[in-house]
């Protein structure tokens, strides 16, 4: 490892490892430097060359001069290495050693144990969880739509709320807007949602990814109905109010979570 090399991206776990390795190397260099400065002890005998006082003849001084030069060179190497390690440790401490792989912000030891950093480390598992939840609800929505197409009807809450097929040519919750222009608008919105979702995943923004995933899943399921049947299959009939489906609920939940996120940002 080269302590002075700037690392562009690293995780908190890797920074902990680097910090520990640098501290260990620093302790080792300090021990070796002390051995060279104070006298030979054990393995440092090979680095430290002791010599008596200079003699009167030039030949008598050759070994002493070589030993003195060797000690100076060893001191210089150890001190340079120690200086590099001190510099790296300093940059780790002040957050200029590298940036966090997850949030792209300067990383330092003070951030390693914070709740935000720990949450970032689980982002991939959260993406997996979102995917599983979305697939489950979309599959359930498709299954319920097939049931309703086969004229399966039953009450959920008496006459107030029932499961019943309705061909909906409008948008979510039967808002009156229909026609080929609506299909084009919805398709464009789906493409826009995909773009923003990819950006949210790239930036690893948890709530935005969650909200956009649900909006995209619900909109895609309803859009599939429009292209295949010419209408959206609704099966949840709330008397005196509206008819809707699970895809509409997903869109609603996604929009609410996004509004919550953006209101928190403001």
C-alpha positions in Angstrom: 0.0 0.0 0.0 1.2 3.5 -0.8 0.0 5.7 2.1 0.3 9.0 0.2 -1.8 7.8 -2.8 -5.2 9.5 -3.0 -8.0 7.0 -3.1 -11.0 8.3 -5.1 -13.7 6.1 -3.6 -13.8 3.8 -0.6 -16.2 2.3 1.9 -16.2 3.1 5.6 -15.1 -0.5 6.2 -12.1 -0.1 3.9 -11.1 3.2 5.5 -11.1 1.5 8.9 -8.8 -1.2 7.6 -6.5 1.3 6.0 -6.4 3.4 9.2 -5.5 0.3 11.3 -2.8 -0.8 8.8 -1.2 2.7 8.8 -1.2 2.8 12.6 0.4 -0.6 12.7 3.1 0.5 10.2 3.7 3.7 12.1 4.3 1.8 15.3 6.7 -0.5 13.5 8.7 2.4 11.9 8.9 4.2 15.3 10.4 1.0 16.8 12.9 0.6 14.0 13.8 4.3 14.1 14.4 4.1 17.9 16.6 1.0 17.4 18.8 2.9 14.9 19.0 6.0 17.1 19.5 4.4 20.5 21.4 1.3 19.8 21.0 -2.3 18.5 18.3 -4.5 20.0 17.4 -7.8 18.5 16.5 -7.6 14.8 17.6 -4.0 14.6 21.3 -5.1 14.8 21.3 -5.3 11.0 20.1 -1.7 10.7 22.4 -0.2 13.4 26.1 -0.2 12.9 28.0 0.6 16.1 31.6 1.7 15.9 34.3 2.9 18.4 35.9 6.3 18.4 37.9 7.2 15.3 41.5 6.0 15.1 44.6 7.9 13.9 45.0 6.1 10.6 42.7 6.6 7.6 42.2 2.8 7.2 41.1 2.6 10.8 38.3 5.0 10.1 36.8 3.2 7.0 34.4 0.9 9.0 33.4 3.7 11.3 32.6 6.1 8.3 30.6 3.3 6.6 28.7 2.6 9.7 27.9 6.3 10.3 26.8 6.7 6.7 24.6 3.6 6.9 22.9 4.9 10.1 22.2 8.3 8.4 20.7 6.6 5.3 18.5 4.3 7.5 17.3 7.2 9.5 16.4 9.1 6.3 14.4 6.1 4.9 12.5 5.5 8.1 11.8 9.2 8.7 10.5 9.6 5.1 8.3 6.5 5.5 7.0 7.8 8.9 6.3 11.2 7.3 4.2 9.6 4.5 2.2 7.6 7.1 1.6 10.7 9.3 0.4 12.6 6.2 -2.0 9.8 5.2 -3.3 9.5 8.8 -3.8 13.3 8.8 -5.8 13.2 5.6 -7.9 10.3 6.9 -8.7 12.4 10.0 -9.6 15.6 8.2 -11.6 13.8 5.4 -9.3 14.4 2.4 -8.0 10.8 2.0 -10.9 9.8 -0.2 -14.6 10.1 -0.7 -17.4 7.7 0.5 -18.3 5.2 -2.2 -22.0 5.4 -1.1 -22.7 9.1 -0.6 -19.8 10.6 -2.6 -18.9 12.9 0.4 -15.5 13.3 2.0 -15.0 10.4 4.5 -13.2 10.4 7.8 -13.2 8.3 11.0 -15.9 10.5 12.7 -18.4 9.4 10.0 -17.7 5.7 10.2 -20.0 4.9 13.1 -22.8 7.4 12.3 -26.2 6.1 11.5 -26.2 7.6 8.0 -23.1 5.7 7.0 -24.5 2.4 8.3 -27.7 3.0 6.4 -25.7 3.6 3.2 -23.9 0.3 3.5 -27.3 -1.5 3.2 -28.4 0.3 0.1 -28.0 -2.7 -2.2 -30.1 -4.9 0.2 -32.7 -2.2 0.2 -32.8 -2.1 -3.6 -33.3 -5.9 -3.5 -36.1 -5.4 -1.0 -37.8 -2.8 -3.1 -37.6 -5.1 -6.1 -39.1 -8.0 -4.3 -42.0 -5.9 -2.8 -42.7 -4.3 -6.2 -42.7 -7.6 -8.1 -45.1 -9.0 -5.4 -47.6 -6.2 -5.7 -47.5 -6.1 -9.5 -48.0 -9.9 -9.6 -50.9 -9.6 -7.2 -52.4 -6.8 -9.2 -52.2 -8.9 -12.4 -53.7 -11.9 -10.6 -56.6 -9.8 -9.3 -57.2 -8.3 -12.7 -57.4 -11.8 -14.3 -59.9 -12.7 -11.5 -62.1 -9.7 -12.3 -62.0 -10.4 -16.0 -63.4 -13.9 -15.2 -66.3 -12.2 -13.5 -65.4 -13.0 -10.0 -67.4 -10.7 -7.7 -67.7 -10.6 -4.0 -68.3 -8.0 -1.2 -65.4 -6.8 0.9 -67.3 -4.4 3.2 -71.0 -5.1 2.7 -72.4 -2.9 -0.1 -69.9 -0.1 0.5 -66.8 -1.8 -0.8 -66.7 -4.7 -3.2 -64.5 -6.7 -5.6 -66.1 -6.2 -9.1 -64.8 -5.8 -12.7 -64.9 -2.3 -14.2 -63.4 -1.3 -17.6 -61.8 2.1 -16.9 -60.9 4.2 -19.9 -59.6 7.1 -17.7 -56.5 7.5 -15.5 -55.9 6.6 -11.9 -59.0 6.5 -9.6 -61.2 7.1 -12.7 -60.1 10.7 -13.3 -61.8 11.6 -16.6 -59.0 11.7 -19.2 -58.9 9.2 -22.1 -57.9 8.6 -25.7 -54.8 7.9 -27.7 -53.3 11.2 -26.4 -53.5 9.8 -22.9 -51.6 6.7 -23.9 -48.8 8.9 -25.4 -48.7 11.1 -22.3 -48.6 8.1 -19.9 -45.8 6.4 -22.0 -43.8 9.6 -21.9 -44.3 9.9 -18.1 -43.2 6.2 -17.7 -40.0 7.0 -19.6 -39.4 10.1 -17.5 -39.9 8.1 -14.3 -37.4 5.4 -15.5 -34.8 8.2 -16.1 -35.3 9.7 -12.7 -35.3 6.3 -11.0 -32.0 5.5 -12.6 -30.6 8.8 -11.3 -31.9 8.1 -7.8 -30.3 4.6 -7.9 -27.1 6.1 -9.1 -27.2 8.7 -6.3 -28.4 6.0 -3.9 -31.3 8.1 -2.5 -33.4 5.6 -0.6 -36.8 7.4 -0.4 -36.7 8.7 -3.9 -35.9 5.2 -5.2 -38.7 3.7 -3.2 -41.3 6.3 -4.4 -40.3 6.2 -8.0 -40.2 2.4 -8.1 -43.8 2.2 -6.9 -45.1 4.9 -9.3 -43.3 3.2 -12.2 -44.6 -0.3 -11.3 -48.2 0.9 -10.9 -48.1 3.0 -14.1 -46.6 0.2 -16.1 -49.2 -2.3 -15.0 -52.0 0.0 -16.0 -50.3 1.0 -19.2 -50.0 -2.7 -20.1 -53.8 -2.9 -19.7 -54.3 0.1 -22.0 -52.2 -1.4 -24.8 -53.7 -4.9 -24.5 -57.4 -4.2 -23.7 -57.8 -0.5 -24.6 -58.8 0.2 -21.0 -57.5 -0.3 -17.4 -59.0 -3.1 -15.4 -60.3 -1.8 -12.1 -61.7 -4.3 -9.5 -62.0 -2.4 -6.2 -65.3 -0.6 -6.2 -65.8 1.9 -3.4 -69.4 2.9 -3.7 -70.3 6.6 -4.0 -66.6 7.4 -4.5 -64.5 5.7 -7.2 -63.2 2.4 -8.6 -59.5 1.6 -8.6 -57.0 -1.2 -8.5 -53.8 -2.1 -6.7 -51.7 -0.4 -9.3 -53.5 2.8 -8.5 -52.7 2.3 -4.8 -49.0 1.8 -5.7 -49.0 5.0 -7.7 -50.6 6.9 -4.8 -48.2 5.5 -2.2 -45.2 6.3 -4.4 -46.4 9.9 -5.0 -47.0 10.4 -1.3 -43.6 9.2 -0.4 -42.0 11.5 -3.0 -44.0 14.5 -1.7 -42.9 13.6 1.8 -39.2 13.5 0.7 -39.3 16.8 -1.2 -41.1 18.5 1.7 -38.4 17.4 4.0 -35.8 18.8 1.6 -37.5 22.2 1.6 
